[in-house]
Amino acid sequence: MPFLGQDWRSPGWSWIKTEDGWKRCEPWSEGLEGENNRCGASHGTILNSEDEEIFNNDEEHEYASKKRKKDHFRNDKNTQCFYREKWIYVHKESTRERHGYCTLGEAFNRLDFFSAVQDARRFTYVARLLQLIAKSQLTSLSGVAQKNYFNVLDKIVQKVLDDHQNPRLIKDLLQDLSSTLCILIRGVGKSVLVGNINIWVCRLETILNWQQQLQNLQMTEQVDSGLTLSDLPVHMLSNILYRFSDGWDIVTLGQVTPTLSALSEDRRLWKKLCQYHFGEKQFCRHLILSEKGHIEWKLMYFALQKHYPTKEQYGDTLHFCRHCSILFWKDCRLALLLEDSGHPCTAADPDSCFTPVSPQHFIDLFKF
């Protein structure tokens, strides 16, 4: 079979690949014009270095143009490569029916995290998942998964800057991510870092810029002549505080008014919070007493928080079907209306096979 370029039997002739096989082109012109044509193909042909094929007609010109635009779209750093699927099959080994494995990066690419950021019930869940990936799994992501990771993170940051909600959560996420990137960039060559080092330096600069924007975030005071938080009875304010499962949220709310400040120091409130997150054995190891011999439940909560993980609460999470080995978003509202389980489940009683997936469980699913 002839090779791409000149034929050794006929100097000056070239060959092109067509649907019907290999065909010979007209010879190059001689002299100065011939030298210029040797830098490219004759008659306006286009050489595509990726596919190593020569196109010499209008249809193939159009195909090459579309392909270049498609490649540019894929390589654009601002492009989101989201499949936006509601469910994916998690297979950990090859079978006759299915080949290959499902990785963490593939799951992150295909599941619809982009829309989940816009859902108030799933926002905290996605943010926590990104934080865990930043701490331990960032180097395991492919190039496309890394791009999607930072695109999702960008949407999260912009949402916080727009609606002024959950800034502390995102500050913690960015702090963990920047610490990980600093370690990876300094240890380049010792660790596996997918992508050019300059790209990671730019990403680190972007993170530092996000941190500065969140640091300068000012909560706008809303002017409203209607009922405010201060107008509520004391017992209702106390009930609100008892609904929180995060101690930092209680401390933050206690800074709003003097009444809330006094209610946020309630020993029974912090005792209930400690009992919710931690066990009695953990209390004994980190017991803190006051001068009068009383247990300092507030101090104990923050001391225990440094040593033990707290229980996590999310409005909505991913679910895993043990019968089908499928990971999916379960829309409870849609399920009630359409009796839709969220994926094509073949079990007789689908609900009995569903398990909520915490962010840590999500990562553990792909540790082979």
Secondary structure, 3 states (H helix, E strand, C coil): CCCCEEECCEEEEEEEEECCEEEECCCCCCHHHHHHHCCCCCCCCEEECCCCEEECCHHHHHHHHHHHHHHHHHHCCCCCCCCCECEEECCCCCCCCCCCCCCHHHHHHHECHHHHHHCHHHHHHHHHHHHHHHHHHHHHCCHHHHHHHHHHHHHHHHHHHHHCCCHHHHHHHHHHHHHHHHHHHHCECCECCCCCHHHHHHHHHHHHHHHHHHHCCCCCCCCCCCCCHHHCCHHHHHHHHHCCCCHHHHHHHCCCCHHHHHHCCCHHHHHHHHHHHCCHHHHHHCCCECCCCCECHHHHHHHHHHHCCCCCCCCCCEEEECCCCEEEECCHHHHHHHCCCCCCCCCCCHHHHEEEECHHHHHHCCCC
